[in-house]
Amino acid sequence: MVIKTGTKKSLFYVHLAVFGYITFFSVYSILRHYVYLTSGYDLGIFIQSLWTTAHNQGLLFNTGEWQDLGVYSHFGTHNQPILLLLVPLYKLFPYAETLLIIQTSALGLAAYPLFKFAYLVTNDEKKATFVALLYLMNPAVHGINRFDFHPVSLAVPFIFLTAYYLEKHKYFRALLSALVILTVKEDAGLALISLGLVYIFGDCTVRDLLNIRNWTKILKTKKMSTVLISIGILWILISMFVVVPMFNPMGYPYFSDNKLGEVYYSHININGKLVLGYILVILMSLGFLPLLKPRLFLATLPLWLENILSSNDYQVMIGYQYPYMLIPLLFILIVYGLKDLEAITIKVAYRDFTNTYSVTLKKILVIPFLTMLLFSPAFHVVDTDYVSGYRISQLLYMWRVGNSYFGVIDEIVEYLQQSQCPISTHNELFPHLANRLDTYYIVTPFNSTYIDNKTIILIESTRPSYTKDITYLKKSEYDNLIIVNASKIILECYSMYPYPSEAGRECIHEKLREKITECERRSEDG
């Protein structure tokens, strides 16, 4: 991808912004993990799936989906073959930080193919820089970055790259890039469908599109769009009705009568307030620029509907991975909308008063910037129902105040992880114990339990899921459970707020050895 020398200054700003983004959100994501706010669902699922595969303990096996669905592979829930490409890297660097940095890097580096695509279409380095910066400050992108790790984030740069190659008429490269997009998840075919529709809607009039008889001719003339749409549909169908059922006898779980289906798509229960707020926040974060091309905007309808029609409120909140296709497609629309646009003209007329205002890109940028401050999970200056996540200032405070406490929790987790005993724990502690086969959830987010008297039950009273898990423990049919109460042990060994000491460390190890010995004795007794 050759760039004219005139863009060097603009590229410098993009380099600076990308570096700032990757640095900031790497710190943000890792800090969130260090204060025990990442989740078994979903970071723990992917850590354990990669670890079991790397150590020949199954093909993407994880205990969470086994507890909830009875499946022995992540392929029984989602078709995400890109995970297999991550196995060698994770075997070399088996840390949560590895996945968090990979995700942040993919999202940050996506600004480059977007910049190249925008420059190619508009032939204007200022517009290309504007679009790249608009992307990096987008709260929905920050939301994808915030919530643990998801392989779907890896699709974002390839969506922009596919659009770039399509615009360059390098169709074979576009096809290869499109195939990479598909590997991130079974629903990624929707991205190709929408992308194909963008190029069909862009070259056809409304009258042509409304005449059904014209579609045969349209599909024949727009061959690459037809290929993208066909591949997208085929991938979705093969994933849902062939691949996933191979690993899950109950079929595709999100359309089945099971715990996941109940939460997502088994019935439609739309939260109108959240949906309207979600649409408004997304459009505000983009300066309403996708609406410059109304016909093209219709091409993104499948991506909007996938989230809006879900019964899961998280799909219409900022702070989660769900808009991983929608946001890149909207940026592609913005690029085409800016192609011949210098400024937006607004005419105001009231009685004898008439005036015309010219809104430049710099002025438009004010709306997305304010939207970022209000709705980015990392910055939101006010708490609302439309955004989920802790601000960076809150995470820094937690780390500063609780650093010693979390350090002792780390030591407890590391000591238990080296044992051979099965461990059942909170959703928030699970990712820290996921590099082993026999780590379970006391209660999954979908209310499946793993409680018995031969398993070490690790609890910690400050975790969000503590109250729910304790309720299930009290209802358990088992007596005399092997419970490791991390908070209680810290209090007994340090008497007050923990500061590193050899005596305190030895006290903790002694108490943990007692629990491990009891677990081993019960296992031997059968």
Secondary structure, 3 states (H helix, E strand, C coil): CCCCHHHHHHHHHHHHHHHHHHHHHHHHHHHHHHCCCCCHHHHHHHHHHHHHHHCCCCCCCCHHHHHHHCCCCHHHCCCCCHHHHHHHHHHHCCCHHHHHHHHHHHHHHCHHHHHHHHHHHHCCHHHHHHHHHHHHCCHHHHHHHHCCCCHHHHHHHHHHHHHHHHHCCCHHHHHHHHHHHHCCCHHHHHHHHHHHHHHHHHHCCHHHHHCCCHHHHHHHHCHHHHHHHHHHHHHHHHHHHHHHHHHCCCCCHHHCCCHHHHHCCCCCCCCHHHHHHHHHHHHHHCCCHHHHCHHHHHCCHHHHHHHHCCCCHHHHCECCCHHHCHHHHHHHHHHHHHCCCCCEEEEEEECCEEEEEEECHHHHCHHHHHHHHHHCCCCCCCCCCCECCCCHHHHHHHHHHHHHHHHHHHHHHHHHHCCCCCEEECCCCHHHHCCCCCEEECECCCCCECCCCCCEEEECCCCCCHHHHHHHHHCCCCCCCEEEEHHHHHHHHHCCCCCCCHHHHHHHHHHHHHHHHHHHHHHHHC
